[in-house]
Amino acid sequence: MDTINANHLKRNTINVEIQQGINIVDLICEIEEIVGEDAVIAAVPLQGNIELTFDSPDRLSHLLNKPIIVNDKVLSYNLIGAKIMVVSFMHIPFYIPDSEILAKLEKWNVKPLGIVRHRTIKVKDRDIPDGTRFVKCEFPPDVASLPYATFIDGRSFTIKHNNQQKVCFECFQTGHDIKDCPITVCRKCKNTGHIKKFCTEEICPECTKFNYKCSC
């Protein structure tokens, strides 16, 4: 296989997060219901996920603004070699506007690449939103993952996307919690790197400044 062909195939490949009880054949059938028969030309299990390669970028593009739903489970997926992922917000009440979700993404410096879509259930001849909202997004290089949950309208709601990791709520980086985040500002001493609950700074009795500011 030459380099040009390899790069072409890589651009036509997605990584799908496989959940327990999901059959690969059912997954492929669900996808081909969306993009057309015989679109998937390879299915390679990889570290608990599966990489699916499509026969053309046009067929793959039909999938990218839609959720993959198998056995009532929404499966997260992303393009190989790009930090473009479908982000799902779960169980969002109907009265909460999409602008609340877009505001969260803007705050996190995550760029939506389309409109916020609503998953629906069929009731007779009507489509009723079931609370799951999803949007294709482009992640900046410094954002490894979004948190597992966020507060909207005073309540916590689950967030899901492919390759999701536990991250600090302050900087969205892995490897530490918000209490140890290097950019967190302590409300007691105003120094960075810890929160008030874990502050160990003491006030100098001579100058009445915190020790890290003291020059006595």
C-alpha positions in Angstrom: 0.0 0.0 0.0 1.5 3.4 -1.0 1.6 6.4 1.3 -1.0 8.4 -0.6 -3.5 5.5 -0.5 -2.8 4.9 3.2 -3.4 8.6 4.0 -6.7 8.5 2.0 -7.9 5.5 4.0 -6.9 7.0 7.3 -9.0 10.1 6.5 -12.0 7.8 5.8 -11.7 6.1 9.2 -13.6 6.7 12.4 -12.9 5.3 15.9 -16.1 4.2 17.7 -16.4 3.6 21.4 -17.9 0.1 21.9 -20.2 -0.4 24.9 -21.0 -3.7 26.6 -23.5 -5.8 24.7 -22.9 -4.1 21.3 -22.4 -6.5 18.4 -20.1 -5.3 15.7 -22.4 -6.6 12.9 -25.3 -4.6 14.4 -23.1 -1.5 14.5 -22.1 -1.8 10.9 -25.7 -2.4 9.8 -26.9 0.7 11.8 -24.2 2.8 10.1 -25.0 1.5 6.6 -28.7 2.3 7.2 -27.4 5.9 7.4 -24.7 6.1 4.7 -25.7 3.3 2.3 -24.9 -0.4 1.8 -21.4 -1.8 1.6 -19.9 1.5 2.8 -17.8 0.0 5.6 -14.8 -1.8 4.1 -12.9 -2.6 7.3 -13.7 -3.1 11.0 -10.7 -3.4 13.3 -11.1 -3.8 17.1 -8.6 -1.6 18.9 -8.2 -1.2 22.7 -11.9 -1.6 23.5 -13.0 0.5 20.6 -13.4 -0.3 16.9 -12.0 1.5 13.9 -14.3 1.5 10.8 -13.0 2.5 7.4 -15.3 3.7 4.7 -15.1 3.3 0.9 -15.4 7.1 0.3 -15.3 10.4 2.1 -18.7 11.3 0.7 -20.4 8.4 2.4 -18.5 9.1 5.7 -19.6 12.7 5.5 -23.3 11.6 5.7 -22.6 10.1 9.1 -20.6 12.9 10.8 -23.6 15.1 11.8 -25.6 12.1 13.1 -25.5 9.9 16.2 -24.8 6.2 16.1 -27.5 4.4 18.1 -27.4 0.7 18.6 -29.7 -1.1 21.1 -30.8 2.4 22.4 -27.2 3.2 23.2 -25.6 6.3 21.8 -22.0 5.5 20.7 -19.4 8.2 20.7 -17.0 8.4 17.7 -14.4 10.6 16.1 -12.4 10.9 13.0 -8.9 9.3 13.1 -6.1 11.9 13.1 -8.4 14.8 14.0 -9.7 16.2 17.2 -13.2 16.4 15.8 -15.8 14.5 18.0 -19.5 14.3 18.5 -20.3 15.5 22.0 -23.5 14.3 23.6 -25.4 16.0 26.5 -27.7 13.5 28.2 -31.2 14.0 29.6 -31.4 17.7 29.0 -35.0 19.0 29.7 -36.8 20.3 26.7 -37.2 23.8 28.2 -33.5 24.4 28.4 -32.4 26.2 25.2 -29.6 25.0 22.9 -27.9 28.3 23.6 -27.0 27.0 27.1 -25.1 24.1 25.6 -23.4 26.4 23.0 -22.4 28.8 25.8 -20.7 25.9 27.7 -18.8 24.9 24.6 -17.7 28.5 24.0 -16.5 28.7 27.6 -14.4 25.6 27.1 -13.0 26.9 23.8 -14.6 24.0 21.9 -15.9 25.0 18.5 -19.2 23.6 17.3 -19.1 22.5 13.7 -22.9 22.4 13.2 -26.2 22.9 15.0 -27.2 21.2 18.2 -29.3 18.3 17.2 -31.9 16.5 19.3 -32.3 12.7 19.4 -36.0 11.7 19.1 -38.3 8.8 19.7 -41.2 7.9 17.4 -44.7 8.2 18.9 -47.2 7.3 16.2 -46.5 9.9 13.5 -44.5 12.3 15.7 -40.9 12.6 16.7 -40.6 13.5 20.4 -37.2 14.7 21.8 -35.9 12.3 24.4 -33.4 14.6 26.1 -30.2 13.6 24.4 -28.6 16.5 22.4 -25.5 16.2 20.3 -23.2 18.4 18.3 -20.1 17.8 16.2 -17.2 19.8 17.7 -13.6 20.6 17.1 -11.3 20.5 20.2 -8.4 22.8 20.5 -4.9 21.3 21.1 -4.9 22.2 24.8 -8.2 20.4 25.6 -7.7 16.7 26.1 -11.3 15.9 27.1 -14.5 17.5 28.5 -15.6 16.6 32.0 -18.0 13.8 32.6 -20.7 16.2 33.8 -21.6 19.9 33.9 -24.1 22.1 35.6 -26.9 23.6 33.5 -29.8 25.5 35.1 -28.6 24.4 38.6 -28.4 20.7 37.9 -25.7 18.3 36.8 -26.0 16.6 33.4 -23.8 13.9 31.9 -21.5 14.6 28.9 -20.2 11.9 26.6 -17.7 11.8 23.8 -15.1 9.4 22.4 -11.8 8.9 24.3 -13.2 10.8 27.3 -10.9 11.0 30.3 -11.0 12.3 33.9 -9.9 15.9 33.7 -9.5 18.9 36.0 -12.6 21.1 36.0 -10.4 24.2 36.0 -8.0 23.6 33.1 -9.4 20.4 31.4 -6.0 18.7 31.6 -5.4 15.2 32.9 -3.1 14.2 35.8 -4.5 16.3 38.6 -7.8 17.5 40.3 -9.0 21.1 40.6 -7.6 21.2 44.2 -4.1 20.8 42.8 -4.5 22.7 39.5 -1.6 25.1 38.8 -3.9 27.8 37.7 -6.4 27.5 40.5 -6.4 30.6 42.7 -6.8 30.1 46.5 -9.6 32.3 47.9 -7.7 32.6 51.2 -4.1 33.6 50.3 -4.7 34.4 46.6 -1.7 32.2 45.6 -2.1 29.6 42.8 -1.9 25.8 42.8 -4.4 24.9 45.6 -7.8 25.7 46.9 -8.8 27.4 50.2 -9.7 24.1 51.9 -6.1 22.8 51.5 -4.3 26.2 52.0 -1.3 25.9 54.4 -0.1 29.5 54.1 0.3 31.4 57.4 0.4 35.1 58.1 3.6 36.7 59.2 3.1 38.4 62.6 5.5 41.2 61.7 4.2 42.4 58.4 0.7 40.7 58.5 1.3 39.3 55.0 1.1 35.7 53.9 4.4 33.9 54.1 4.9 33.7 50.4 4.7 37.5 50.2 6.6 38.2 53.3 10.0 39.9 53.0 10.8 40.2 56.7 
